[in-house]
């Protein structure tokens, strides 16, 4: 046991926190960038609200793709770990 009374192994909740963080970044990141950039470009080119709406829709597609990639990667990782445990 270490100083905090925990075993040296990773906590059981750590993989879930990693997945949650990765998905949250894919949800918030592109949307926030699109909102800020869209408002700026609309003000600059006097096109309210078209660039804003277009970039927001595009960022939604990017977010969906990023979430799909993250979830697919972790599903493959879990599947490989399951296969290793079955072969033991």
Secondary structure as a PSIPRED ss2 file (coil, helix, strand):
# PSIPRED VFORMAT (PSIPRED V4.0)

   1 X C   1.000  0.000  0.000
   2 X C   1.000  0.000  0.000
   3 X C   1.000  0.000  0.000
   4 X C   1.000  0.000  0.000
   5 X C   1.000  0.000  0.000
   6 X C   1.000  0.000  0.000
   7 X C   1.000  0.000  0.000
   8 X C   1.000  0.000  0.000
   9 X C   1.000  0.000  0.000
  10 X C   1.000  0.000  0.000
  11 X C   1.000  0.000  0.000
  12 X C   1.000  0.000  0.000
  13 X C   1.000  0.000  0.000
  14 X H   0.000  1.000  0.000
  15 X H   0.000  1.000  0.000
  16 X H   0.000  1.000  0.000
  17 X H   0.000  1.000  0.000
  18 X H   0.000  1.000  0.000
  19 X H   0.000  1.000  0.000
  20 X H   0.000  1.000  0.000
  21 X H   0.000  1.000  0.000
  22 X H   0.000  1.000  0.000
  23 X H   0.000  1.000  0.000
  24 X H   0.000  1.000  0.000
  25 X H   0.000  1.000  0.000
  26 X H   0.000  1.000  0.000
  27 X H   0.000  1.000  0.000
  28 X H   0.000  1.000  0.000
  29 X H   0.000  1.000  0.000
  30 X H   0.000  1.000  0.000
  31 X H   0.000  1.000  0.000
  32 X H   0.000  1.000  0.000
  33 X H   0.000  1.000  0.000
  34 X H   0.000  1.000  0.000
  35 X H   0.000  1.000  0.000
  36 X H   0.000  1.000  0.000
  37 X H   0.000  1.000  0.000
  38 X H   0.000  1.000  0.000
  39 X H   0.000  1.000  0.000
  40 X H   0.000  1.000  0.000
  41 X H   0.000  1.000  0.000
  42 X H   0.000  1.000  0.000
  43 X H   0.000  1.000  0.000
  44 X H   0.000  1.000  0.000
  45 X H   0.000  1.000  0.000
  46 X C   1.000  0.000  0.000
  47 X C   1.000  0.000  0.000
  48 X C   1.000  0.000  0.000
  49 X C   1.000  0.000  0.000
  50 X H   0.000  1.000  0.000
  51 X H   0.000  1.000  0.000
  52 X H   0.000  1.000  0.000
  53 X H   0.000  1.000  0.000
  54 X H   0.000  1.000  0.000
  55 X H   0.000  1.000  0.000
  56 X H   0.000  1.000  0.000
  57 X H   0.000  1.000  0.000
  58 X H   0.000  1.000  0.000
  59 X H   0.000  1.000  0.000
  60 X H   0.000  1.000  0.000
  61 X H   0.000  1.000  0.000
  62 X H   0.000  1.000  0.000
  63 X H   0.000  1.000  0.000
  64 X H   0.000  1.000  0.000
  65 X H   0.000  1.000  0.000
  66 X H   0.000  1.000  0.000
  67 X H   0.000  1.000  0.000
  68 X H   0.000  1.000  0.000
  69 X H   0.000  1.000  0.000
  70 X H   0.000  1.000  0.000
  71 X H   0.000  1.000  0.000
  72 X H   0.000  1.000  0.000
  73 X H   0.000  1.000  0.000
  74 X H   0.000  1.000  0.000
  75 X H   0.000  1.000  0.000
  76 X H   0.000  1.000  0.000
  77 X H   0.000  1.000  0.000
  78 X H   0.000  1.000  0.000
  79 X H   0.000  1.000  0.000
  80 X H   0.000  1.000  0.000
  81 X H   0.000  1.000  0.000
  82 X H   0.000  1.000  0.000
  83 X H   0.000  1.000  0.000
  84 X H   0.000  1.000  0.000
  85 X H   0.000  1.000  0.000
  86 X H   0.000  1.000  0.000
  87 X H   0.000  1.000  0.000
  88 X C   1.000  0.000  0.000
